[in-house]
Every structure is written in structure tokens, then in C-alpha cells.
Amino acid sequence: MKLNYDILWVDDRIKDRPFQRIINDTKEFLLNQYFNCNIIEAEDFNEFKKIFSNKKEFDIIITDYSLNEGTFGNQVIDFIRDSQHNFTEIFFYSANNNVKDIKLFSNNRITFYQLTGGDYKELENEITEVINQTIKKFQNIVAMRGMIMNEVSNLDAQMLEIVEIYTSKTEHQNIIDKVLDELISFHKEKLEKSEKYKRNTNFGKVLSEPILFSSSQRASAIEEIANSIGMPNFIKDFRMNIIKVRNEFAHAVFVKDINTGREYFIDKKEGIDFNEDKCRDIRKNIIVHKDNLDSLQSKI
């Protein structure tokens, strides 16, 4: 899972109004959690296999038991687990009274739901709950650090691409001057501090020095480009909500509470707990600034 949350839903009635309503509500729920939601629909087993063969990575697969053309949802599950050796989360529902007794190759990471009396609202609630659990698992494990590092690295790469495009088209001495002045100032400061620490034999200060990433210089160039084309300056927020948070997360430690079993990251120096709300804000800010960079890139 990254910022995209991908769902594959298999049901021969997927185009019916109750299911389309659930799909729309599910998208809205995930958007409110600051994920880019993508729900791919399949109406039969063959369509499912074609879709799955092209894109094997989904955050959850939802399937009904009774499909058309004499196929069943358990065939979907057996194909995923046995043929493809894939352990994606699966939500398996049916109006069949014996849904939990249906024989499967593997019951691992499968949620069974008995659909009774056409209660689609309850079906929606159950699906939302399972999705919410996958998000919580994701936020409480090391993958969260990987997602943040990956997404922010993508923003770094996009900033570099924007600077390269802009400077290949436009007079850009002001950008060169700003970036080089910052680099000179940065390294001069580091040199002076290192010499001072050596004179004073103060190696502890060296160990406590914060590390600035090259994304800071890229942000300065982006700031100049945004100003030059009259775009609102978003770099101050970018530095605070993206670069600073990335650096904090990079130095956060993984902690497991022996009393509650809760697993989380915390920056002990800054006292920042990367809890559910914090992770939600991080996703929100990444999406906001990706949109800002896309908007800037479209204007140059």
C-alpha cells in the first residue's frame, strides 16, 4: 500500500444500484483518509482473471460467492491463493447460509460475511471496517516509514525534473545564484562548526548536528520558479510538512508497548508520536504538495 488504495471487486451484479452506492461511499471514505482510491470492477471469473493477471497487487479483493456462468467466488479465492500464491486481504460475502463452510484452498486473511435480507448498508459497514483495519495495520508497521520515504523521494525527483525543464527553457541566473549561495553558506557553516568542534574536542556536538537533505536546495529552486511565474508560494509549507516530517520520520524509532501490544513510531527527541492522526495528516500533505508540484509543472 502506498498513497493509492486499490480494490478489485468481483460480482455479476456489480453494476446494480446498491453496489454502485457502496462503491461510491467506499471511495469517499478512502478519500477522507487521504488515499487515492481505485476500484476495479469484474462481473465474472474470466474477467477477474484477466484483470488480476495484469495487476497482481491489490490492497483488498472483494468477491461474492454466486457468480454467473456457473462460477463461484471460492474459485476466485483459490485462484489467488493456490495458483498465484498471493495473500492479499479478501472480503468474501454471500447470501448462502453456509458461507463459512465453503471449502477453500486457504482461509488465511479472509473475512467471511453472511448477507441476509439484502442488508446492503450492513455489507457496506463490514467492508469499511475491514478496509479500516488494513489501514491501521499499515500505519502500525515498518511499511509506513517506507511509504513516506518513497512518496517524498518521488516529490524530490519531481522537483529536480521541474528545475531541469525550467532552466532548459528560461533565463535562470537568479535560480543558479540562489542555490549556489545556499550551498556555499551551508558548507561554510558546516566547515566552521567542524573546525570549532575539533578545536574544542567536542565530538558530542558533531553527533547531534541535524542532517539537511538536498531536497532543501531543490525546494529553494522551486520557490524561485513559482515566484517567477506568479504562482502562490507553497515552499514554506512544503519545507515544514514534507521535508521536516520526512527527516523526523527517518530518525523515529519503532516501539512496541508491552502492555497494550501497540506498535508505532516515535521521534523521542522531538516527542512526536506518529499515530493514526499524524499518519493521516502526512498522507494529506503529500497529496496536497504533489498537486502543487503538478500545477507548477503544467505551467512551465
N, C-alpha and C positions, 0 to 999 in steps of 0.2 A: 504494500500500500504506500502510495506517495500522496500528493495532493489530489490525485484522481481516485475516485471510488468507483470501481467497475462491477456491474451486476449483469449476470446472464439469467434471464427468466424464461422458463420453458412451460408453456401451457397452450393447448389448442384453442382456448377461449381468451387469449391474452388481449385481443382487440375489443373485447366486451367492455362496456362502461365501468363495471365495478373494478376491474383490473386496471384500466387506464387511470381511474381515480387514485387507486393505491400507488401506481407508478408516479403520478404527478406529485402526490403527497410525500412519497419517499424521496424524490428529487429535491423537494422543498426542504425536507428535514436535513438532508445532507448538505445542501447549500447553506443552511443556517449553522451547520457545523464547520463551514468553510472548506468543503471538499467540492471538487468539480465532479459532478455525478454523471455517469454514463450507464444507462440501462439498455442492454441489447435484448430484443425480444426474439424468441423462437417458438414456432407453432407445432413442431413435430420433432421426432427423434433425429431424422436425417438433417433437418435444418440446424438443429443443435450441434450435431457432429461437425458440420461444415464450419459453423461459427467458432466452435471450440478449437478446431484444428488450426484455424488461422490466428486465434488469440487465446493462448492457454492460461493466461494469468487473469483471474478474476478475484475480487475480494469476497464475493459470495455468489453461489448459484442457487436459484430458487426454481423448484420444479413441482408440478402437480403429478399425482400418480397416474391418473387416467388420461392418456394422450390419444390422439386419433391414429388411424391406420394400424390398429392392433398393437401399438407400442405403449410402454408404461414408464413411469418416472423412475422405477427401480433400474431400468435399463440405462437411463441417463447416469444414475449414480454408479452402477457397476462399470460403465464405460470410463468414467472419470477415475475411479479408484483402481480398478483392475487393469484396464487396457492402457490408461495414460499415467498411472501411478501418481496421481495428483491429489493433494489433500486439502484443497480449497474448502472453506466453510460451505455447507449445504443446508438449505431450508427445504424440507420435504413435507408437502401437505396433501391431504386427500379427504374426500367425503367418505371413503371406505372406512368402515368401523374397525378394521383390523390393521390400520396403517403401521403400527409399531411391530406387528408380527410379520410384515413382508420381509422375505429373505433377501439380504443384500450381501455383496462381497465384503463390505466393511461398514460398520455403524459409526466409525470414528469421525468426530467433528460434524455430525449430522443432527439437526433439530427436527423432530417429528411434530407435526401439528394436525390435529383432528378437526377438519372443517365441518361444523354441524349447523344445519338450518340456514345455510347461506349467510353466515355472520361474517361479512367481509370486513367490517370495522375491526372485529377482534383479530382477523387474519392480518390486517394491516398493523395492528398494535404488536402482534407477535413478531412480525418481520422487522419492525422498527427496533424492538428490543434486542433481537439477535444482531442487527447491524450495529446498534449502540454498544453491544458487548465486544464486537470485533474492534470498534474504535478504541474502547477502553484498554483492551489487551495491547493494541498497537501503541498507545500512549505510555504504557507502563513498562515497556521493554526497550532493549537497546536499539530496536528499529527506529524509534522516534529520533534518536540522535542522527542516525543515518539519513533519514528523510530530510531533516533540517539542513545537514551539511550538503546533501545532494541538491536540494532546491536552491539554496543560497549560492552554491557553486555555479548553478545554471544562470542565476542572476549576474554573477561575476562575469561569466562568459558572454552574456548578452551585453553587459556594459562595455566590455572590450570590443565587441563587434560594432556597437554603435559608434564608439570613438574612432575605430578604423574607417568605418563608412563615412563619417562626418569629415574627418581630416583628409580623406582622399578627394572630397568634393569642394571643400571650403577653405578659405584663408583661416589659419588656425594658430597663429603665433601666440595668441593670448592663452590658449589651452596648453601649448608646449611650455610656456613660461610658468604657468601656474603649477603644472605637475612637477617640472624640474625644480622649481623653487621649494616645493613641499618636500621633494626627495632630498634636496641639499640640506634643508632645515632639519628634517627627520634624522638623517645620518650624522649630521653635525652634532645634534643634541645627543645622539647615542654615543658618538665618539667622545664627547666631552664628559658625559657621565661615566663611561667606561674608564677613562683616564683618572677621573676623580676617585672612583671606587678602588682602582688599583693603588693609587697613592695612599688611600686611607685603609687599605686592606679590608674593604667592606664587601665581601663576596655575597653576603646576605641580600644586599640591595640589588645585585645582578639577578639573583633568583626571583626577586619579587617584581621585576620590571614587566609590565604588560607587553604583549606582542601585538603589533599592528599589522594587519594583513594588507596586501597590495590592493585589495578592493577599496581601501580608503582613498588611494590615489585615483583609481578609476572613478570613484564617486565624485571627486573634485572635477575631473574632466567632464563628466555627465552634467554637473552643475553649471559649468560654463556653457555647454551646448544648449541646455534648457534655457538659460538666460539669453543666449544669442538669438534664439528663435521665438522668444516671448512666451515660453511655456511656464506655467507656475512651478516654482522651485520646490521639489519634494525631497531633496537630498538630505536636509536636516533630519526629517522623519526617517529617511532610509538609513542614515547612519545609526540612529537610535533604535529603530525597530527591527533592522535586519543585521547590520554589521555588528553592533554591540551585543545583540542577543545571540548571534552565531558564536561570538567569542566567549560569551558566558557559558553557553551550552557546551562548547568544546572543552571547557575546563570543569564542567559539572561532574560529579561522581554519582555512580549508581548505588542506590541504597535500598535495602530490604528491611522493613520493620519486622522484627522477630515476633512482636505481639499481634499485629494485625495481618501480617503477610503482604502488606502493600509494597509494591516495587515502584521506585520513582528516581528521578534525577534531582540533584540539588547542588547549587553553587554555594558552597559553605562560606566562602569569603564574602560574597555579596548577600548571602542569606536569601537566595531566590529558590523557591520550590517550583520546579517545572511540573506543576499539577495539571489536572484536566483543563481548568480555565486558562492557565498560562499557555498550554499547548494549542488550545483553540484560538487564542489571540495571535500566536505565532503563525498559524495557518492563514488567518485573516490577513495579517500584514504581508505575508509572502504574496498572496493573491493580489492585494492592493498595489504593491510595488511592481509586480510583474505587469499589471495593467498599465502602470505609469511608464514603464520602460517600453512596452509595446506601443503606447501612444506616442512617445518621443521618437521611437524608431520609424514610425509611419510618417513622421513629419520632416524627416531629413532626406 
